[in-house]
Amino acid sequence: MRGLKWLFGTLTTLATVGALFQIAGMVLDRQHYRPLGQMIDVGSHRLHLYCTGTGSPTVVLEAAAPGWSLYWSLVQPEVSTMTRVCAYDRAGLGWSERGPLPRTGQRMARELHRLLERAEIPGPYILVGHSLGGFVTRLYRQEYPKDVAGMVLVDAGQESEMRQAEFRTFVNAGKSQLPVMRAMTMLGVPRLLAAFDYLPPFLARQEEQVPETIRPMLRAGWLRTRYMATLADEGEALIDTLEQVRRAGSLGDLPLVVITATGPVWWPDMPGQVNQTRFRKMWLELQQELMKLSSASRQVFADRSSHFIQFDQPALVIDAIRQMVAATRQTSTRR
């Protein structure tokens, strides 16, 4: 009994110290890394919006499930030389406050609309959606079709993905790790490892590819306690999001570019239980389905990219946006 009491006391002490270390680290991060843009009240919470450049149409960047505005740090500066471009953080990510549940795509799309409206950023918009962000852009267009002049889907998800066995295996492997990662984050374990400059290879690769000035802010975002909680919230709502997108239907004749990752490694640290050959075949078929959304679509293959094309081959994303901006302006001039 004496040994058990000692063990329990030791574990309790370590957990308390770790939690305090995590809280202190987040306080220091908030002091050192202020929001790059504005914090906009959208009703029940505030969202971070970062706009640069001038001109119309405005390009709106919507990040993937594990990302936020900083994930566009190689794309936004280039796009800002041609028009106004806005990146933002969905609720609970980056600098944004957590929002109400469930975190479905439809709720996110409506929050984005409210954000742009309250920030007084008028359309038309070219929506750029990466991965999960592609669902948000499609749902946005369904609800506010007159606001959207074009869309770029960057290796975006497709509504039938969870019907595919390989994709379910991939998602479930990640979801099973989230509770553990969330608990470890609350106890300051990832923060302690990061203090010794250790990051999981998946995150270390992303950090290496962004400008040095961005890296500390990117790391601070990953180490926030609410980061893992938000990923879990968005994951829990995924099935509802897919059903919402399924009901949204086609994009008609909206100009659409589908950028598809075809590099040798689709996902860094792919779970071992996923058959990568079958996964690649399945993903390419889903990307072909995205092409059918619009009668004015075209596809671009990112042959040196993982799923994170905006890090691996940002020039492809920038070029697709540039062409769509030019085409939108020509159409406006004719009218």
C-alpha positions in Angstrom: 0.0 0.0 0.0 2.9 2.3 0.8 4.3 1.7 -2.6 1.0 2.4 -4.3 0.6 5.6 -2.4 4.0 6.7 -3.4 3.4 5.8 -7.1 0.0 7.6 -7.1 1.5 10.7 -5.4 4.4 10.8 -7.9 2.1 10.5 -10.9 -0.2 13.2 -9.5 2.7 15.5 -8.9 4.1 14.9 -12.5 0.6 15.5 -14.0 0.2 18.7 -12.0 3.6 20.0 -13.0 3.0 19.1 -16.6 -0.4 20.8 -16.7 1.1 24.0 -15.1 3.9 23.8 -17.7 1.3 23.6 -20.5 -0.7 26.5 -19.1 2.4 28.7 -18.6 3.6 27.9 -22.1 0.3 28.9 -23.7 0.3 32.2 -21.7 3.8 33.0 -23.0 2.8 32.0 -26.6 -0.2 34.4 -26.4 2.2 37.2 -25.3 4.9 36.5 -27.9 2.7 35.6 -31.0 0.0 38.1 -31.5 -2.6 37.6 -34.2 -1.4 38.5 -37.7 -4.8 39.9 -38.6 -8.1 41.0 -37.0 -10.2 39.2 -34.4 -13.8 39.5 -35.6 -16.8 38.8 -33.5 -19.2 36.4 -35.3 -21.7 36.1 -32.5 -20.9 33.5 -30.0 -17.1 33.7 -30.5 -14.3 35.5 -32.4 -12.5 34.4 -35.5 -9.1 35.4 -36.7 -9.0 36.9 -40.2 -5.8 37.9 -42.0 -6.2 39.8 -45.3 -3.4 41.2 -47.5 -3.2 42.8 -50.9 -5.9 44.9 -52.7 -8.2 44.4 -55.6 -11.1 42.2 -56.7 -12.1 39.4 -56.7 -11.1 38.6 -53.2 -9.5 35.1 -52.7 -10.6 33.3 -49.6 -8.3 30.5 -48.3 -9.9 27.6 -46.4 -7.4 25.3 -44.7 -7.5 21.5 -44.1 -8.6 19.8 -40.8 -5.2 20.0 -39.2 -4.5 23.5 -40.5 -5.3 27.2 -40.2 -4.2 30.5 -41.8 -0.5 29.9 -41.4 -0.8 26.8 -43.6 -1.2 29.3 -46.5 2.0 31.2 -45.7 3.7 30.1 -49.0 0.6 31.0 -51.1 -0.8 34.1 -49.6 2.1 36.5 -50.1 2.3 35.7 -53.8 -1.5 36.0 -54.3 -1.5 39.3 -52.5 0.6 40.8 -55.3 -2.4 40.3 -57.7 -5.5 40.9 -55.6 -6.8 40.9 -52.1 -6.5 37.5 -50.3 -7.9 36.5 -47.0 -6.9 33.5 -44.8 -8.7 32.8 -41.6 -8.7 30.3 -38.7 -11.8 28.2 -38.2 -13.2 28.2 -34.6 -10.7 26.5 -32.2 -7.7 26.7 -34.6 -4.9 29.2 -34.7 -5.9 32.4 -33.0 -9.7 31.8 -33.2 -11.8 31.0 -30.2 -13.7 27.8 -30.0 -17.2 27.8 -31.4 -20.5 26.0 -30.7 -20.9 22.3 -31.5 -21.4 20.4 -33.7 -18.5 21.5 -35.9 -20.2 20.6 -39.2 -19.2 22.0 -42.6 -22.5 23.9 -42.8 -21.8 25.7 -39.5 -18.3 26.5 -40.6 -19.6 27.9 -44.0 -22.1 30.1 -42.2 -19.5 31.4 -39.8 -17.2 32.2 -42.7 -20.0 34.2 -44.3 -20.6 36.1 -41.1 -16.9 36.7 -40.7 -16.5 38.2 -44.2 -19.7 40.2 -43.7 -18.7 41.7 -40.4 -15.2 42.5 -41.7 -16.9 44.3 -44.6 -15.1 42.3 -47.3 -17.5 42.2 -50.3 -17.6 39.6 -53.0 -17.2 38.2 -55.5 -14.9 35.6 -53.9 -12.7 32.9 -55.3 -12.8 30.2 -52.7 -9.8 27.9 -52.3 -10.4 24.8 -50.2 -7.8 22.3 -49.1 -8.9 18.8 -47.9 -11.8 19.3 -45.4 -11.8 23.0 -46.5 -13.1 21.9 -49.8 -16.3 20.8 -48.1 -16.7 24.2 -46.5 -16.2 26.0 -49.8 -18.8 23.9 -51.5 -21.3 24.4 -48.7 -20.6 28.1 -48.8 -21.3 28.3 -52.5 -24.6 26.3 -52.0 -25.9 28.9 -49.5 -24.4 32.0 -51.0 -24.1 31.3 -54.8 -24.1 34.9 -55.9 -21.0 35.6 -53.7 -18.8 33.0 -55.5 -17.0 33.6 -58.8 -14.8 30.5 -58.9 -13.4 27.7 -56.8 -10.0 25.9 -56.5 -10.1 22.6 -54.7 -6.6 21.6 -53.4 -6.6 17.8 -53.0 -10.0 18.3 -51.5 -12.2 15.6 -49.9 -15.1 14.0 -51.7 -18.5 13.1 -50.1 -18.2 9.4 -50.8 -14.8 9.0 -49.1 -16.1 7.4 -45.9 -17.8 4.7 -48.0 -14.3 3.6 -49.1 -12.7 0.9 -46.8 -9.2 2.3 -47.2 -10.2 5.8 -46.3 -12.2 4.6 -43.3 -9.1 2.7 -42.1 -7.0 5.9 -42.5 -9.4 8.1 -40.7 -10.1 5.7 -37.8 -6.4 5.2 -37.2 -6.0 9.0 -36.7 -9.2 9.3 -34.6 -8.0 6.5 -32.3 -4.9 8.5 -31.4 -6.7 11.8 -30.7 -7.8 11.1 -27.1 -4.2 10.1 -26.2 -2.7 13.1 -27.9 -5.3 15.4 -26.3 -4.5 14.1 -22.8 -0.7 14.3 -23.5 -1.1 17.9 -24.7 -3.0 18.9 -21.6 -0.2 17.4 -19.5 2.4 19.4 -21.5 4.2 16.3 -23.0 4.4 17.6 -26.6 5.5 21.0 -25.3 8.3 19.4 -23.3 9.4 17.4 -26.4 9.2 20.6 -28.6 11.4 22.4 -26.0 14.1 19.8 -27.0 13.3 20.5 -30.6 11.5 17.2 -31.2 8.4 17.1 -33.4 6.7 14.2 -35.0 8.1 13.8 -38.6 4.7 14.8 -40.0 4.8 18.2 -38.3 8.6 18.7 -38.6 8.3 18.4 -42.4 5.6 21.1 -42.5 7.7 23.4 -40.2 10.7 23.1 -42.4 8.8 24.3 -45.5 7.5 27.6 -44.1 9.5 30.8 -43.7 11.5 30.9 -40.4 9.5 33.8 -39.1 6.4 31.6 -39.3 7.8 28.5 -37.6 7.4 29.6 -33.9 3.8 30.6 -34.5 3.1 27.4 -36.3 4.5 25.4 -33.4 2.6 27.5 -30.9 -0.6 26.6 -32.7 0.0 22.9 -32.6 0.8 23.0 -28.9 -2.4 24.7 -27.8 -4.6 22.5 -25.7 -7.7 23.3 -27.9 -5.9 22.2 -31.1 -6.4 18.5 -30.5 -9.9 19.1 -29.0 -10.9 21.0 -32.2 -9.6 18.3 -34.5 -11.7 15.8 -32.5 -14.8 18.0 -32.8 -14.4 18.4 -36.5 -13.8 14.6 -36.9 -16.9 13.8 -34.8 -19.0 15.9 -37.2 -17.5 14.5 -40.4 -20.3 12.1 -41.3 -22.9 14.9 -40.9 -20.6 17.2 -43.0 -20.4 14.6 -45.8 -24.2 14.3 -45.9 -24.6 18.1 -46.1 -22.2 18.2 -49.0 -23.9 15.3 -50.7 -27.2 17.2 -50.6 -25.5 20.4 -51.9 -25.3 18.9 -55.4 -23.3 20.3 -58.4 -21.6 23.6 -59.0 -23.3 24.1 -62.3 -21.0 26.0 -64.7 -18.9 27.6 -61.9 -15.2 27.8 -62.9 -13.5 25.0 -61.0 -9.9 23.8 -60.7 -9.2 20.5 -59.0 -5.6 20.1 -57.9 -4.7 16.5 -57.2 -1.7 15.2 -55.3 0.1 12.4 -57.2 3.5 12.4 -55.5 5.2 9.3 -54.2 4.0 9.8 -50.6 0.4 11.0 -50.2 0.4 11.3 -46.4 3.5 11.5 -44.3 3.5 8.8 -41.6 0.7 6.9 -43.2 -0.8 4.4 -40.8 0.7 0.9 -41.4 -2.7 -0.8 -41.7 -3.5 1.3 -44.8 -2.8 -0.3 -48.2 -1.2 2.6 -50.0 -1.7 1.2 -53.5 -5.4 0.7 -53.0 -5.6 4.1 -51.2 -4.0 5.9 -54.1 -6.3 4.3 -56.6 -9.3 5.2 -54.5 -8.2 8.8 -54.0 -7.7 9.4 -57.8 -11.2 8.1 -58.5 -12.6 10.4 -55.9 -10.7 13.3 -57.4 -12.3 12.4 -60.8 -15.7 12.7 -59.2 -14.9 16.2 -58.1 -14.3 17.1 -61.7 -17.9 16.3 -62.5 -19.1 19.0 -60.1 -18.9 21.7 -62.8 -19.2 21.8 -66.5 -16.3 24.3 -66.4 -13.7 22.2 -64.6 -10.1 21.3 -65.2 -7.6 19.2 -63.3 -4.0 19.8 -62.3 -1.8 17.0 -61.1 0.8 17.8 -58.4 3.3 15.0 -59.2 5.8 15.9 -56.5 3.3 16.6 -53.7 1.9 14.9 -50.7 -1.6 15.8 -49.6 -0.2 19.2 -48.5 0.3 20.6 -52.0 0.5 24.2 -50.7 3.7 23.3 -48.9 5.2 20.9 -51.5 4.3 22.7 -54.8 2.8 26.1 -53.8 3.4 27.4 -57.3 0.6 25.1 -58.7 -1.9 26.6 -56.3 -0.7 30.2 -57.0 -0.9 29.7 -60.7 -4.4 28.2 -60.6 -5.6 31.2 -58.5 -3.8 33.7 -60.8 -5.6 32.3 -63.9 -9.0 32.3 -62.1 -8.5 35.9 -61.0 -7.7 37.0 -64.5 -10.7 35.1 -66.0 -13.0 36.6 -63.4 -11.8 40.1 -64.2 -12.3 39.5 -67.9 -15.9 38.3 -67.3 -16.6 41.4 -65.1 -15.2 43.7 -67.8 -17.5 42.2 -70.5 -20.5 42.8 -68.3 
